Amino acid sequence: RKYRESAQAITRALALGPDDVTANFWYALTLLQTGYRRQGIAALDRTLQLDPLLPNALFWRSREHIADGEFDQAARLLQRAAE
């Protein structure tokens, strides 16, 4: 829960490797957990562009679909994550 330090480390990681899937994923989660939902969703979408089969990103993106009442999209992503 050291969000400031986490954000600094992730920002540095993204500067070094903007296409790093892990850095993009943790950036998305940090945004979501600190209340930046719209930016977090965009970062999750970016992560899934880099790796469309990353189970953790699929799960977290499906949670946001559920929060928006988009149950069909959520189910589709959860199925992909399970596979």
N, C-alpha and C positions, 0 to 999 in steps of 0.2 A: 503493500500500500504506500509505497514511496513514489507517488505519481509524478512529482516534479523530476526526480532523478531518473525515473523510468522514461519519461518523455524526452529528456535530454539524451539518454543513451540511444533510444530508438531513432531520434532525429539524426544523430551522428551515424548510426548504422545505415539509415536510408540515404544519407549523403554519400557514403562510401559505396553502397550497392542499392540503387533505387529499384532494381528488379528482384531483390532478395525476397523470397516468399515469406520467410519467417519474420523478417523485420516488418514487412507490410502487414502481416497478420497481427503481430503484437501492437503495432501502431493503431490498427483498427480497434482492437480490444481496449487499449488505453483511452482512445477517444470515446468509445461507448461507455466505459466505466466512469468517465469524468463528466458525463453529461453532454457530450458533443455528438448527439445521435446521428444527425444528417451527415456529418463528416465521417463518422465511424462506419456508417453504411456504405458511403462512397469508397472508403478504404477497404472494406470487406469485398466490395465489387471488384476493386483493383486487384486484391489478392486472388480472387477467383478467376480473373483474367490471366494472371500469371500461372495459376495452378487450379484448373477447374475441378479437380478431384480431391482437393485438400479437405479431409473429413471435418476437421475443427472449424474451418471457415464456412463450410456448408451448414454445419450445425448452428453456428452463431448467426449466419445470414437468415436461416430458417426461423430463428427466434424473433428476428426483427419483422419478418413477414407475418408471423403469428401476432405480434403486437399491433400490426397494421390491419389485422383481420383478413390477410391474404393467405388463407389456409391451403388452397391448392398449390400455390408456389412453395409454401413451407413443406408440404408433404412431398413434393417432387424433390426438393433439395435433401430432405431427410432420407429419402429412399436412396439417392445417389451416395450420401454419406455412409449409409449402412452397407451398400454394395462395395 
